[in-house]
Every structure is written in C-alpha cells, then in structure tokens.
C-alpha cells in the first residue's frame, strides 16, 4: 500500500493567495502504533490574518514560541516526508484536502520552491469520501460533512481539535474508519 501523508493547516484566513499559513501538521496513513508525526508553526512576514479565522483556530500569533520562517518550515516538512515516504509524487490527504493543499502550495512558494516537484496532483479527501458514502446510502444524505461531525459519527476522538496536528491525526483516523465502513479492513 502506498502511504499517504495526511495534512492539516491552521491559517490566517480562507484564501491561500491572500492570507498566511500559521501551522502545518502531518501524519501517515496507514497508521501505525506511535507512527511518525510532524508539526510546525510558521511565521510569515508580514502576517496576513482575519479575525474570523483566529476565532476558529484560537491561535494568538503574538504568543507563539517556536515559529519557523516559511523556508525553514518547508525544508522541515519536505525532509520529514522524504524520511518516511520518499519525495517524488507523494500523495497528500486530509479533510477538505484542497483547502490545506492550497496553503501547502503557498508555503512552497514562500520558500521559493515548487509543490509539484515533490507532491502528486492526486489527493485523498475525507470530505469527498463522506459525500460518496451518503450517495451510497452508508450515511444519511443530510449528514454534515465537517470533520467534527464525521468524527462523532465514526467515533473518532479528536483531543486537539482546530490544531493542525490534531486535525491531521483525526482525519487519518476518520479515513481508517470510513474504509472499514465500506467493508475493507
């Protein structure tokens, strides 16, 4: 089985073209006991933030200690990825994956690097899986597709909700439960 790097970001807004990436978390699918995890806090100069995003993720940009510049954060992420799954055509995944991938592409750009050099254009998205499951009658058609709602439905515990690493781990565990629900171990 090809490993998938499950990611999540916390951001300063909804648009990766115009707001900052604040943190990036990652883990691997399939999961292993004490499997590798990655987490980095990022400090863009200048920080571009919206109040709405900060209310959701509860990040106080002025109160973070170990922040890294975008080039250092990108280097750490690509080195972590290379050490665990290689670094050519890596498939990313997550919940609402296109959103997070947009911010990872921003991080690559801020580091004067290329996302496409390392990562596949293909991805796995638990939100899309949930929509498939609704169409297939495996969950209610009107089921909310938020990570929180799906975690409750599939009995996934997210002890660090709205942190990049906590949500990446929850998305990975949700993917495991969703795959189990469609009859694959």
Secondary structure by P-SEA (a helix, b strand, c coil): ccccccbbbbcccccccccccccccccccccccccbbbbbbbbcccbbbbaaaaaaaccccccccccccaaaaaaaaaaaaaacccccbbbbbccaaaaaaaaaaaaaaaaccccccccccccccaaaaaaaaaaaccccccccccaaaaaaaacccccccccaaaaaaaaaaaaaaaaaaaccc
